[in-house]
Amino acid sequence: MSSTPLRSSAHGKKLHRRFTAPIVFFTIAGLALAGCSSSGGGAPAANKGPGNAGKADGVVTIYGTIVDTESELLQKSWADWEKKNKITIKYEGSKEFETQISVRAQGGNAPDIAIFPQPGLLKDLASRNYIQPEPAAAAANVKKYWSKDWAGYASSDGTLYASPLMASVKGFIWYSPAKFKEWGVEVPKTYAELLTLTKTIQEKTGKAPWCAGFGSDAATGWPGTDWVEDLLLRQSGPETYDKWVTHKIPFTDPAVKKAFDSVGEILKNPAYVNAGLGDVKSINATPFGDIARVVGNGSCAMTHQASFFDGFIQDPKNGNATVGPDKQVWAFITPPTDASAGPA
């Protein structure tokens, strides 16, 4: 494992790998301002070119889900380019992005550019003609630096609507290396070993080993689906996972039910959660970012979260814990259910 959890970008190399671990993709797309609503309340007429995207006044508005410390870092990343090109970028981050982007597009108050965390949401707005197809120059860069698989997440019905921006790997389990050493336990190699580890820590400490928070405003619940995705992939494979996310099998499918039940072995067990925060019932009401504080201060032995979680752990408001193999907090990928399968 590298010294920092995986983050992917398109700086100088073409990315090809198809991951078997869930990934959150951020794509950046130009939106079209909606016209006046018709009596039928439908979508605006299809947009034919970039002329509808906004005024050429030297100001570009960007709207996305990235907030707090990561928002500050994002804005610093383009500050030099912004100054050199004499462009003013006004970024607005919102935890209500998933609902508000549709409202703003429908109401004619769309930003020039939006950063989408969900391919499905991007495709939904594209199907309603609220997003401009990628300009030729941007599309050429996507073709040059990203594989067809990656471009597919930014496309709808064969049309490219966005450029992949970055990705975070889901399925990391964050823990304290020092605590593991103190308890005499090691990083598990299989999911069965993870369950055994959980029981061992609980017996050694008399406390719940895990903490979890599903709270995320309009997007509340996604940390829970991440767990289910992890187990579905490991137990039933990527083909079954693909069928589930494309609605070809229902939530009542035995494979999906098995994944939910497996996650419940930890998240619904009052002896195993919710360390430093409450009981099982507290999970839904706990903001996912608040988990970083109890992991960083050692109140919680383990939590399941994506690679971007290192930013929350190192945030001063969460205690500014250090991240690394020999630091306060580190991570390992959720182990496979089949020992012969190797890492996910």
Beta strands, then each sheet from edge to edge (+ up, - down):
strand 1: 7-8
strand 2: 23-30
strand 3: 59-64
strand 4: 88-93
strand 5: 113-116
strand 6: 155-156
strand 7: 159-160
strand 8: 162-169
strand 9: 172-175
strand 10: 302-305
strand 11: 330-333
sheet 1: 1+ 8- 2+ 5- 3- 4-
sheet 2: 6+ 7-
sheet 3: 10+ 9- 11+
end
